[in-house]
Amino acid sequence: MGASAGGSAGGYQRVQQDGALFLQETAIPLAELASKLTAIAKAGYEEQLFVRADTSVPYGRVMEVMGLLNSAGYRKIGLITATKDEAPAN
């Protein structure tokens, strides 16, 4: 499941096709995502976060990540899409 979320402090975050979640380059359980972001978010709950997903990530998984961020208090959550040039070849 390839979804990612990141902000200026949150860095790059992704969920791989196999469901593994990464915050920056470190694997992290979904249950720890909010607390880890809170620890590193320079702007606190005002931190801008982004979720990135490719077509192999089920919509429900993307919404699960976004919902967790929202319920943790983050309100500035955006989606990032890849252009066709950035899309991985199948």
HELIX and SHEET records of a PDB file:
HELIX    1   1 LEU A   30  GLU A   32  5                                   3    
HELIX    2   2 LEU A   33  ILE A   40  1                                   8    
HELIX    3   3 GLY A   44  GLU A   46  5                                   3    
HELIX    4   4 TYR A   59  SER A   71  1                                  13    
SHEET    1   A 3 ALA A   3  GLY A   6  0                                        
SHEET    2   A 3 LEU A  49  ALA A  53 -1                                        
SHEET    3   A 3 ILE A  77  ILE A  80  1                                        
SHEET    1   B 3 GLN A  13  VAL A  15  0                                        
SHEET    2   B 3 LEU A  21  LEU A  23 -1                                        
SHEET    3   B 3 THR A  26  ALA A  27 -1                                        
END                                                                             
